[in-house]
Structures are given as C-alpha cells and as structure tokens.
Amino acid sequence: MNLEILYPELKNMKSNEIFIEWAFIVKTKNIIKIHIKKVIPKKEKTIFVKALKLEYNVVRNDDPALDEVVELTTIEK
C-alpha cells in the first residue's frame, strides 16, 4: 500500500515535519480514537499533545496504573 496515495499530504512533507494520523486518548475507563490527518512541525508535537490533554481533560494520578495518556500514530520522513 502506497501511503502517499492514501494521504496526499505526505508528498509535500518536509523532513522537519510529522504527519499525525490518529490520536488515542487513553482514559481509565475508555479509549477515544480521533482521526487527525494533519502535518505539523516536529518541534510542535509536545504542544499538540498538551492541547489534546487540555481538551479531553487527561489527568495524571498518584497511581501510575490509573494514569491517563495521549498516544499518537505518526508518519515521519
């Protein structure tokens, strides 16, 4: 499968950028799957994750087993 056919954004992507395909918001009781399909600069990845954490109210707990996290599925050049 050629990903550039599925996602034409990849053709013009630079080496200092990443393509975010999916974001997974892992909560203690469920998982929210979001289809992002967006190219961003690599240096803005942490800012993007922080924004998702704020938007979806992702919190850290004292017990690491109960931590809520944001995971990204990305493509890089």
N, C-alpha and C positions, 0 to 999 in steps of 0.2 A: 504494500500500500504506500503510495506517494503522499506524504503529509502536505506537501505544497499544493496538491490538488484539493485536498480537504480543507486546508486553511491557506488561502492565497496570501494572507498577511506575512507568511514565512518567507516569501520570495524577496521582499524588500527589507527584511530584518537585518540589523547590523550585529556585529559580534559583541557589542556592549549592551545588547537588549535581550530580554527573555520574553517568550510567549507563554502566557498563563492560560492553560486550557480549562482546568477545573479548580475550584476551591472547595475543600471539605471542612465544615465547621463541626468539630467533634465535641459534643456536649456529653454530660454524664448519662443522659437517658436517650439521646438520639444523635443522628448524623444528618447534617444539612449539606446537600450536594448542589453547588452552584456552577453553571456553565459560564465561564468568564469570557474566553476568546478575546484576549487583549494583549497587545505588545507594550511592554513598559521597559524603561532603563533598568539594568540590573541593580544599580545603586538605590532604586526606589522600592525594591522588593520588601524591605522591612517596614517601610512606611505603609505600603499596601496592606501588609498583614496586620499592622496596628489598626488601620482604618476598618478592616473587616472585624477585628476583635471588638472595637467600639460599637460598630453597627449591630453585631449579633450578640453583644453582652457576654463575651467569653471571659471567664474569670479563672484565676489560679487559686487552688485550695491548699490548705496545710498538708493534706494527704495527697501525695503525688499520684495515687491511683485514681483520684477524683478530678485531676486537672482537666480543664477544657482547652483544646488547642485548635489552631487553624493550620491545615496542611494544603499545599499547593501542588498541582500537577503541571509541570512546566516543560518547555522545549527550548533548548539553547543551541546556538550555532557553534 
